[in-house]
Amino acid sequence: MRKTLRATLAAAGVLAMAATMAACGGGSTSASPGAATTTTPASPGATQTTGSGPGTTQSTAGSSTADKPDDGTTITVWTMEDSKKFTDLMQNFTQRTGITVKVEAIPWANVGAKLTTAVASGNGPDVVQVGLSNLPDFVSAGALLDLSPYLKDHPALQDDKFLPGVASDKTSPAGKVLSIPWISDVRVLFYRSDILQQAGITTPPATWTDLFNDAKKLAQRGNRQYGYYIPQWDQALPIEFTWQAGGDVLDPTGKVTFDTPAFKQAADFYLSFYRNKLVPTASDSDQTQGFISGASPLLISGPYLESTITGSAPQLNGKWNVAPLPKDKTGTSLLGGSNMGIWSKSQHVQADLKLLDYLSGTSAQLAWFKAADEMPSTKAALADPTLNSDPMVKVYVQQLSDAKLLPLVPNWGKINQDALDALNKIALQGADEQSTLAQLNQIVAALQK
């Protein structure tokens, strides 16, 4: 199914790429460190901007150099993990604009150290990919340029083009736009349809009650056979359950709290799978292998797992599927992904903006999905008929309409890990639930004083 979709997207991309590249080539930019950047407008009467940052002067120009490339300009982009695929994506952009893109891959585990070094030295990239969970660190370090003064001239980068869940009011301080959505990620329910059918379950679980009852039935298949899988490292799952119970983990003042009826309900639901021996408890239990073997025929994961299963177990083709997350009050999922930002000290802002325009185009968004199996973030790309022709992708798109970001607040990583540690202590070590959660609430309060 995915091979067919990729072929369709590739054919459509040949036509769409030309249109996108024309849009990206609307001006000419040339800059060197410390020099002014001049953009020549694409149409008579357009505005010419001199300088590379907010507060630059503007004048009216009456000539068009829409096809003039930016020969000689080189910008550096930090991407996470995969530089080859992103470099391949840049070939058409460079051909049309004359802007050379130097791509440097940064392992996710090294992001914090790389950021600290770049801020201290002043030697950062021009454009940087930022995981949504890393945004608070980049914001507090002052590493990202405020793009709001430029958006009037770059409609493709405005909030209404993207998923509402990653709009600037969700990811940037009030009144600022510090990054632009690039890719999205969401969690759905993966299920082994063949095993469910053998157990007399004809449809995937649609509610919490269904999920628990189906898992209980599936766990009766025999020794080391389970109904569900809970990753012991998954910090987000208890938060998703809290949202689904109708609550939140932020109070009205913006502080994190787990001292709510919704989190208590989420914790009870989470722990019920352990108490009834419906999930594996071994720390080295692997979700992919458990799903492929059938030991854990229900689990929650993201689109990346689809390509892993397809590549590792082609014999399961037609024997598994995906569905929206089971609901309590809601079926809200985790909204993940990453954004692109311009480094605050970049000397090539106009060229950087052209790159962001390009990456926000439907053809580039679909081309990246084809190359990397990472979902688009623009409304136009997510609504594309070729994308939605794949039934599994259609489920991902549907789930994106009910998904939320984890809190982008200071100390969230530690707070979230403390919550998971508390639940694992109860589930795996038999700790008392009431006192352990009370201690968790004290720790969380202390971290936010």
N, C-alpha and C positions, 0 to 999 in steps of 0.2 A: 504493500500500500504506500509506504513512504517513498520507495523508489519511483513509483508512478507519479507521486506528488512532486518529487524533485525534478523529474523530467518536464512536467508541466510548468513548474516555476521557472526552469531554465529557459524554456521556449518563450514564455511571457517576458522574461527578463531581458531578452535581446531587444525587444521593442521598447520596453519601459525604461531601460538604462539610458537610451539615447535622449529621451525626454528629460530625465532627471539630470543628466550631464549638461544639457542645455540650460537648465535652471541654475546649476551651480556655476556656470561660466558667465554670469551676468556682470562681472566686474573684473578689474585687474588689480592685483596686489603685489607689491614688491617691498621687502623689508629686510634689514639686517639689524643685528643687535645694536640698540641705542639709536637707530634711525627712525624717522617718521614713516608711517605707512599711509599710502595714498590709494584710495579706491576710486576708480573711474566708473561712473554710473552706466547702466545698461541702456538708458533711454533718455531722449532730450528732456530737459527740465527736471532731471533727477537731482538728488543731493550728493555732493561730493564731500567726503569726510577726510580730513587730514589729521593724522595722529592715530594712535593705537589703543586709546582707552576712553572712558567717559570724560566728558568735559572738553572734547576736541572741537575744533572750529568746523563750520559747515559753510559751503558755498554752492551756488547753483551752476550746473554745467549744462551745456547744450549739445554735446556730441556723444556718440555711442561707440564704445569699444567692447561690445559684449563678447566677441570671439577672441579677444586678445588674451593669450595665456599668461600666467604669472611665472614666466621663465625665471629660474634661478632661486625661487623661494623654497626653502626646505623647512618643514615643521616636524617636530618629534612628538610621537604619540606613545604614551604608556598604556598598554593593554594588559589584561590579566590572563596569564597562562599561555594563550595561543597567538603567537606572532605571525606564523606562516599564513593562516587563513585570513587574518586581518590584512596582511600585506597583499595577498591576492585580491582582496576586495578593493584595495586602494589603486589598482592598476588603471581602471577607467577614470577614476577621479584625477589621477596625475596626468593621464593622456589629454583630458579635456581642459584642465586648468593650468597645467604646467607646474603645479605645486608638488614637490617631491615630499613624500611622507616616510619618515624614518620610524619604524615600529620597534618598540622595545617591550618584551614580555616581562611582566613582574609576577612571580608566584604569589598567590593570595596570602600565603603565610608570611611573606616578606613586606607586605604593604605598609605596615606600621613603621618599620625600620627605614624603609625607603622614603616615606613621607618626612620623617624626622630629619633625615640627612639632607633631603632636598630643601626643606624649609630653612635649616640652619646654614646651608651653603649658598642658598639663593639659586642653585642650579637645578631647576626642575624642567619638565617637558613643556610643550606648548599646549597639548591636549592630553587629558588623563581620564581613563576609565575608572570609575569609582563604584564599588559595590555599595548598595544602599545601606548596608549595616556599617560601612566605613565612613559614610557621609559626615556624621558628627565630628570625627577626628579631623577631616579635611576642612570643615567649616571653622572649628575652633582654632585651627592652625593658621587661618587666613590664607589658605593655599589656592582658593578658587576666585576667579574674577566674577564680579557681579555683572550678569549679562542683561539686566533689565533695561539699561539705556540703549541697547542695540536691537531689541526685539521688534520695535516698530518697523524696521527695515528688513526683518527676517521673520515673516509670518509663519514659516514652517516650524519655527522654534517656540511658538506661543502655546500656552497651556491647552487651548481647546483642540489641539491636534493630537493630544496624547491621552492615555488612560487617566481618568480622574484621580485614581489612587496614587499616582506619582506626579500629580500637578505640583507646581512650585510651592504652593501653600502647605503641602504635606512634607516637602523635602528641604526647604530653604527658610532662613529667618524671615520674619515679616517684611514685606516690601522689597525683597531681593529675589533674584533668580541665579543661583550659583551653579546649577548643572541642568542638563537636558536629558530626558529619558533616552536610553539606548535600547536595552533589551529588557524583557519582562520574564518572570518565572512565576509559576503557581503550582499548588499541589492539588492532586486529584486522587481518587480511589482507584488503585490497580486491583484487578480481580481475575482469578483463574476461572473462566466461565465453564471449562470442562469439569473441574472439581466441584464447583457449586452445583452443577446439574446432576452430577453423580450423587450428591447429598440431598437432592430433591429441592434445591434452591434455584428458582427459575429466573430471578432478577437480582441485580446487585443491591445491597442494602441502601436504602434511601434515608433512613432515620437512625438516630443513636440506638433505639430499641432494636431495629433490624440488625444493626452492626453487631451488637452484643449477642443477640439470639443466633445469628448466623455463625458467628465465631464459636459459640458454645456447641453448636451442632457439628461444625467442621472439626473441632478438637476431639470429637468422639471417634474419629477414624482409626485411632490406634496410638501406639507408643511413639513419642516424639513427633506427633502430628498436632499442629496448632491451628487455631482459627484466624489469628491476626498476628501482626508483627508491630512491635513498638521499638524503634531504635533507642537504645539507652543513652545515645549522645544527642538526641533530637531536642534541642532547647525550645523550639517553636511549637511543638505539638500541644503542650499544656496551654499555651497562649491561644492557639486556634480553638481548643475546646472551650476556653473561657469566652471567646467571642461567640461561639456557637450557642453557648448557654445564655446569650443575651447580654453579656457584660463586657467589661474592658479592664485593662490592667493599668490604666491611667485614671487618676481622680480628676475632678474639675479644675484643680490647680496645675495639672500637668505632671504631677508626681506619680511614680509607680507605686501601686498597692496590690497586694494579693489578699488583703483582708476584706474580701467581699463574698457574698453568697454565690456569685457566678464562678469565682475561682474555686471555692469549696466544692461546688457541683462538678466542675471540670476535673478537679483532683480525684473526687470519688469515682468518676467515670473512667479516668486514666487507670486508677488503682484496681478497679473491678476486673480488668483483664488479667492482672497478676494474681489477684485473690482467687480467681476461678481457673487458674492455670491454662489460660487461653493463648498465652504468648510465650515465646522462649525466654529463658532467664540467663542463659550463658552469655558472657560479655563478648565472646568472639562470634556470636551468631550473625550471619550475613544476610541482609534483606534480599539481595538479588538471588543468591543461591537458594535461600528459603522459598522464594517465589518460583524459581525455575524448577526446583525439585518437587514443589507442591506442599512442602511442610508448612509453609505460611502462605496460604492462597489469597489473603487479603492484606493490603498495606497501603499506606499513603505516601506518595512521592511526587516528584516533578517530571516534566517531559523528558529530561535527560535519561530517565530510566527506560523509556521506550526504545531508544536506540541501543542501549545496553542489552536489553532482553532480546531484541531482534538480532543483534550481532552474535550474542552468546548462545541463543537457543532457537535457531530457525525452525526446529521441529515443533515448537509451540505455536507456530503461526495459525491463527484462527481459534486458539484455545484460551486466549486471554483478552482482556479489554480494559477500558477505563470508564469511569463514571464520576459525576460531581460528588463532592464530599457529602456524607450522610449528615442530616440536619437534626438539631434539637430545636431551638427557636430559629436559628439560621444555619446555613451551611457554609459560613465564611471560611475562606482559606487564607493562607499566607501569601502575600504579594511580595515577590522578590525580584531580583534582577540587578541591573547596574545602569548608571548614568554616565554621561560624558561632560566634563567640565574643562574650561580653559584656565590654565595656570595663571595665577595673579600677576606674575612678572613676565608673561610671554611678550615677545617683541613682534609677534606676527598675528595680532588679533583678527584682522580682516581675513587672512588666510584660514585661521582657525574657525572662524564663523562659516566660511564656505564649506569646510569639512563637516561641521555640525549640520548645515543645511543638507548636504549630500547624505549623511547618515540617517537623516530624518525622512528621506524620500522613500516612497513605497518600494521602489525597485531595490534599493540597498537593504532595506529591512527584510524583504523577502529573500534576497540573495544571501544574507547572513543566516537566515533560518535554514536555507538549503544547505549551506556550508557547515553550520555549527549546531543545528538543532536547538537554537535558542530563539524564543518567541519574540515577535516584534513588540514594540511599545506604542506605535502610532495607531490611531483609530482606523485610518485608511488601510494600512497593511493588515490589521486584524480582521477587517471586513472583506478582504480580497477573496473572491470566489474560488480561486485556485487553492488558496490556503485552506479554506473551509471545506474543500472537497474531500479532505481526509477526515473520516469520522472521529478519530482520536483527537486530532488537532481542534476539531469543532468543539469537543468537550473542554479542552484547555481554554479556548476562547470564551466559552460560556462561563467557566469558573472564574475567569478574570473579572467578570462583572460583579462578583461577590468575593472580593479579596482585599486584605488590608496589610499595610506595612507594620512591621514591628516598631515599637517606639524608638524614635531617633532622639534619645535623651542621654545625658552623661551617665556613665557607669552602667549602661544597659547590659553590656556583655556580661559583667560580673553578676549583676542582679538576676539576669535570666539563668545563668549557670547555677547560681545559688538555689533558685526555684527548682531546677531540674535535679540538682543534688539532693534536695530535700525529698522530692518524690521518689527518687531511686533508693534513698535510705529507707523509706517506708516500704517500698515494694520489694526490695532485694535483701534488706537486712532486718526487716521486721520492726523497725522503729515505730513508736507510737505516733499516730497521725496527728492528733490534736496538739501535742506538745511540740512536735517537729515543725508543724506549720506556724505555730505561735512564735517559735524561735526564728523562723524564716522572716516573719513580719517585723521582728525586732531588728534583724540584720539589715533588711531593706530600708527601714526608717533611718537607721544610723548612716547608711551610705548616702542618704540624700539630705543630711543636715548641712 
